Amino acid sequence: MNASEGVAPAIESILAAADERGGGDRRLSVAARSLPAALAAAEEDGRVPVIGEIKPTSPTTDGRRDDDPVALAEALVDGGAAALSVLTEPDHFGGSPDALRQVRETVSVPVLRKDFIRREEQLDVVEADAVLLIAQFVDDLAGLVTAARERGFQPLVEVHSRAELDDALSAGAGIVGINNRDLARLDVDLSTFEELAPHAPEDVTLVAESGIASEEDAARMRRAGADGLLVGSALMAGDVAANTERLVGAER
Ligand SMILES: O=C(O)c1ccccc1NCC(=O)[C@H](O)[C@H](O)COP(=O)(O)O
């Protein structure tokens, strides 16, 4: 199936732009900070393991958050985020590889590169500790998982269905993000994580992605087995450090 078949028009446009973007001019070799270890360490010291996302805008966001990405990163870490995610997609999310580079130079927590990577050479655009690979949008998932690992990245494979979860596991993913956002309709339903999480093996690091807005949402995803929560919009609206602190302190 063509990756853009049956998806929202915004996604078609995102994928068309991704296909136009080039790669890096040399193969990267990264000494990654461990994302699973950072999530486990947060849990050990009583924090909800939040991956705080620097997300200037998106197709489902009203307005933009154009603050200095380094200041946003510092606020997320001050609020207790275990790790960060930085959008590098420029056309629909207002991100940039340079923002990620600056953030990773500033913080000591692991940083996930959030983009729509379709081809191996696109891995070589910027160093990060982890890279997002979206199962639905990658033709050779196992090949890209291997290519990411060969460069030192930790691949986080995003899924939204049981079939994609099986594909991610067959491709050897050790970190799986279950996206509560349906990329065909762009709506969010937290029960997606609850339905898929029981089908993942114990040794996989499971990240609940999207639509986590309140302490109750965070607690719900943790009860359903999330080892980490990827949160963007709810942290970007208003006081970033205070928003992060609130979710990091949510009870199970
Ligand atoms: O967030 C969007 O509007 C969006 C639209 C189309 C494709 C992907 C999109 N988001 C990417 C993400 O994965 C989220 O930024 C991330 O999971 C955080 O979600 P949220 O906490 O709901 O901002």
Ligand as a Chemical Component Dictionary entry (heavy atoms), coordinates in Angstrom:
data_LIG
# 
_chem_comp.id                   LIG 
_chem_comp.type                 NON-POLYMER 
_chem_comp.pdbx_formal_charge   0 
_chem_comp.three_letter_code    LIG 
# 
loop_
_chem_comp_atom.comp_id 
_chem_comp_atom.atom_id 
_chem_comp_atom.alt_atom_id 
_chem_comp_atom.type_symbol 
_chem_comp_atom.charge 
_chem_comp_atom.model_Cartn_x 
_chem_comp_atom.model_Cartn_y 
_chem_comp_atom.model_Cartn_z 
_chem_comp_atom.pdbx_ordinal 
LIG O1  O1  O 0 0.303  16.789 16.453 1  
LIG C1  C1  C 0 -0.199 16.831 15.319 2  
LIG O2  O2  O 0 -1.051 17.657 14.973 3  
LIG C2  C2  C 0 0.230  15.837 14.290 4  
LIG C3  C3  C 0 -0.388 15.869 13.062 5  
LIG C4  C4  C 0 0.013  14.990 12.080 6  
LIG C5  C5  C 0 1.019  14.076 12.325 7  
LIG C6  C6  C 0 1.644  14.042 13.552 8  
LIG C7  C7  C 0 1.258  14.918 14.534 9  
LIG N1  N1  N 0 1.881  14.926 15.744 10 
LIG C8  C8  C 0 3.105  14.260 15.984 11 
LIG C9  C9  C 0 3.202  13.684 17.300 12 
LIG O3  O3  O 0 3.555  12.535 17.358 13 
LIG C10 C10 C 0 2.939  14.485 18.516 14 
LIG O4  O4  O 0 3.607  15.696 18.375 15 
LIG C11 C11 C 0 3.380  13.852 19.814 16 
LIG O5  O5  O 0 2.925  12.555 19.933 17 
LIG C12 C12 C 0 2.841  14.692 20.981 18 
LIG O6  O6  O 0 1.445  14.776 20.886 19 
LIG P1  P1  P 0 0.608  15.831 21.718 20 
LIG O7  O7  O 0 1.003  15.676 23.156 21 
LIG O8  O8  O 0 -0.807 15.463 21.471 22 
LIG O9  O9  O 0 0.980  17.177 21.199 23 
# 
loop_
_chem_comp_bond.comp_id 
_chem_comp_bond.atom_id_1 
_chem_comp_bond.atom_id_2 
_chem_comp_bond.value_order 
_chem_comp_bond.pdbx_ordinal 
LIG O1  C1  DOUB 1  
LIG C1  O2  SING 2  
LIG C1  C2  SING 3  
LIG C2  C3  SING 4  
LIG C2  C7  DOUB 5  
LIG C3  C4  DOUB 6  
LIG C4  C5  SING 7  
LIG C5  C6  DOUB 8  
LIG C6  C7  SING 9  
LIG C7  N1  SING 10 
LIG N1  C8  SING 11 
LIG C8  C9  SING 12 
LIG C9  O3  DOUB 13 
LIG C9  C10 SING 14 
LIG C10 O4  SING 15 
LIG C10 C11 SING 16 
LIG C11 O5  SING 17 
LIG C11 C12 SING 18 
LIG C12 O6  SING 19 
LIG O6  P1  SING 20 
LIG P1  O7  DOUB 21 
LIG P1  O8  SING 22 
LIG P1  O9  SING 23 
# 
